[in-house]
Amino acid sequence: MQTTAEATAMQRALELAQHGLEADPNPRVGCVILDAHGDVVGEGWHKGAGTAHAEVVALAAAGEAARGGTAVVTLEPCNHTGRTGPCVQALLAADIAEVVYAQADPTPEASGGAATLAAAGVTVRGGLLADEARAVNATWTFSRGAGRPFVTWKFAATLDGRSAAADGTSQWITGEPMRRAMNARRARCGAIVVGTGTVLADDPRLTVRDAADQPAGRQPLRVVVGDRPVPASARVRGNDGRFLQLPGSDPRATLESLAAQGIHHLWLEGGPTLAAAWWRAGLVDEVVCCLAPALLGAGPAAVADLGISTIADIDRLRLVEAEHHGDDLALILNPLNTTKEK
Ligand SMILES: NC(=O)c1ccc[n+]([C@@H]2O[C@H](COP(=O)([O-])OP(=O)(O)OC[C@H]3O[C@@H](n4cnc5c(N)ncnc54)[C@H](OP(=O)(O)O)[C@@H]3O)[C@@H](O)[C@H]2O)c1
């Protein structure tokens, strides 16, 4: 039975968790320490891989007041030594009497924290606001279950579905407000992926920009897939060490390689050939279509051949949200059938 103080503390822990970086390999976690009377004596959140976990930060803030108290945390305390020590040991060392957590840890090497705490005599309860906690780490949670990153495919198109003009130019189809909105979404991903075709045609930077149009402090990995060489002068290379070319054409191999680098959310920016290959492999989980009120009449479609020759085989998507940015419309969509190979 959860107390009101614990429910309030979990709401606060969820708020704290959201100070963390979505693009970080680690999940976003918040923690509130209540003393034996149910008063808040410490708060913490995880700032990202290699830094102290939320429980450790909150315990440090609480000091001696944590003794006999309750730790309220959005994710089951970890049980393993990664870049930092296990939170379970920190909680036991602080003499915490109860642990209330929201989401069970789906990571095999980090899970088991609840059982270890219970075996050591701590009262442990899980599941309080678990759905809300999963939503805070939606793509991280997805990647634990699916064993690969969550893939968002974003493209810009005209009303007639063109993603470039007949001469291959495509910058820019949408206006500045849409590009700013997409920049913010991009920043929440661990990697941006394009094919060699897009790099050779557009020479994009693929960086996240700040309000002054300067590169933001933390950049997603810029990944180019395909065998053709990326020119030494290509802007995508940058000089921050965040560029990677992955040769080959197997999307699953690309996802596996990026998952191994801690990427749990990937932003696929095209072009039409690469997007079609990933779509046909059933590896697109979300679509962001940036639609401009404009016509080209000729030029490549937003996506290449999907192997559909008759209307009965049409691929439909579910509209989740529609956003206006300037004169443009962003449609956020979910594929309805993502597991087919055509
Ligand atoms: N409007 C938009 O949102 C948008 C976005 C991006 C691009 N574009 C436009 O799209 C055009 C470029 O289109 P594109 O289709 O050539 O570019 P692309 O899809 O970025 O690149 C295609 C290349 O990706 C490589 N590749 C890697 N895995 C693959 C797979 N599984 N299947 C097929 N190819 C794979 C191949 O290169 P290798 O031969 O090197 O192996 C292939 O030629 C440009 O005009 C650009 O302006 C528009």
The ligand as a Tripos MOL2 file, in Angstrom:
@<TRIPOS>MOLECULE
LIG
   48    52     1     0     0
SMALL
NO_CHARGES

@<TRIPOS>ATOM
      1 N1         13.1080   15.6390  -48.7460 N.am      1 LIG1
      2 C1         13.7860   14.9120  -47.9140 C.2       1 LIG1
      3 O1         13.4020   14.7490  -46.7560 O.2       1 LIG1
      4 C2         15.0620   14.2900  -48.3710 C.ar      1 LIG1
      5 C3         15.8700   13.6410  -47.4200 C.ar      1 LIG1
      6 C4         17.0250   13.0370  -47.8540 C.ar      1 LIG1
      7 C5         17.3700   13.0840  -49.2010 C.ar      1 LIG1
      8 N2         16.5700   13.7360  -50.0750 N.ar      1 LIG1
      9 C6         16.8960   13.7650  -51.5030 C.3       1 LIG1
     10 O2         17.0330   12.4280  -51.9410 O.3       1 LIG1
     11 C7         17.9860   12.3880  -53.0150 C.3       1 LIG1
     12 C8         18.9640   11.2630  -52.7300 C.3       1 LIG1
     13 O3         18.2500   10.0650  -52.7570 O.3       1 LIG1
     14 P1         18.8940    8.6260  -52.6660 P.3       1 LIG1
     15 O4         17.7630    7.6870  -52.6490 O.co2     1 LIG1
     16 O5         19.9550    8.4990  -53.6790 O.co2     1 LIG1
     17 O6         19.6600    8.7300  -51.2690 O.3       1 LIG1
     18 P2         19.8250    7.7590  -50.0360 P.3       1 LIG1
     19 O7         18.6340    6.9370  -49.8100 O.co2     1 LIG1
     20 O8         20.3130    8.6480  -48.9330 O.co2     1 LIG1
     21 O9         21.0570    6.8640  -50.4600 O.3       1 LIG1
     22 C9         20.9150    5.7280  -51.2260 C.3       1 LIG1
     23 C10        22.1640    4.8940  -51.0490 C.3       1 LIG1
     24 O10        22.1960    4.3320  -49.7530 O.3       1 LIG1
     25 C11        23.0170    3.1630  -49.7770 C.3       1 LIG1
     26 N3         22.3140    2.1110  -49.0690 N.ar      1 LIG1
     27 C12        22.6140    1.6760  -47.8340 C.ar      1 LIG1
     28 N4         21.7780    0.6960  -47.4480 N.ar      1 LIG1
     29 C13        20.9280    0.5000  -48.4670 C.ar      1 LIG1
     30 C14        19.8540   -0.3780  -48.6840 C.ar      1 LIG1
     31 N5         19.4810   -1.2730  -47.7390 N.pl3     1 LIG1
     32 N6         19.2010   -0.3320  -49.8700 N.ar      1 LIG1
     33 C15        19.5320    0.5580  -50.7980 C.ar      1 LIG1
     34 N7         20.5590    1.4230  -50.6540 N.ar      1 LIG1
     35 C16        21.2460    1.4000  -49.5100 C.ar      1 LIG1
     36 C17        23.3170    2.8760  -51.2410 C.3       1 LIG1
     37 O11        24.5790    3.4580  -51.4600 O.3       1 LIG1
     38 P3         25.9280    2.7350  -51.9660 P.3       1 LIG1
     39 O12        25.7360    2.4740  -53.4210 O.co2     1 LIG1
     40 O13        26.9640    3.7600  -51.6790 O.co2     1 LIG1
     41 O14        26.1150    1.4810  -51.1680 O.co2     1 LIG1
     42 C18        22.2620    3.6980  -51.9530 C.3       1 LIG1
     43 O15        22.6590    4.0720  -53.2450 O.3       1 LIG1
     44 C19        18.6190   13.7420  -53.1000 C.3       1 LIG1
     45 O16        18.0640   14.4320  -54.1810 O.3       1 LIG1
     46 C20        18.2160   14.3950  -51.8020 C.3       1 LIG1
     47 O17        18.1150   15.7850  -51.9630 O.3       1 LIG1
     48 C21        15.4250   14.3290  -49.6950 C.ar      1 LIG1
@<TRIPOS>BOND
     1     1     2 1
     2     2     3 2
     3     2     4 1
     4     4     5 ar
     5     4    48 ar
     6     5     6 ar
     7     6     7 ar
     8     7     8 ar
     9     8     9 1
    10     8    48 ar
    11     9    10 1
    12     9    46 1
    13    10    11 1
    14    11    12 1
    15    11    44 1
    16    12    13 1
    17    13    14 1
    18    14    15 2
    19    14    16 1
    20    14    17 1
    21    17    18 1
    22    18    19 2
    23    18    20 1
    24    18    21 1
    25    21    22 1
    26    22    23 1
    27    23    24 1
    28    23    42 1
    29    24    25 1
    30    25    26 1
    31    25    36 1
    32    26    27 ar
    33    26    35 ar
    34    27    28 ar
    35    28    29 ar
    36    29    30 ar
    37    29    35 ar
    38    30    31 1
    39    30    32 ar
    40    32    33 ar
    41    33    34 ar
    42    34    35 ar
    43    36    37 1
    44    36    42 1
    45    37    38 1
    46    38    39 2
    47    38    40 1
    48    38    41 1
    49    42    43 1
    50    44    45 1
    51    44    46 1
    52    46    47 1
@<TRIPOS>SUBSTRUCTURE
     1 LIG1         1 GROUP 0 **** ****
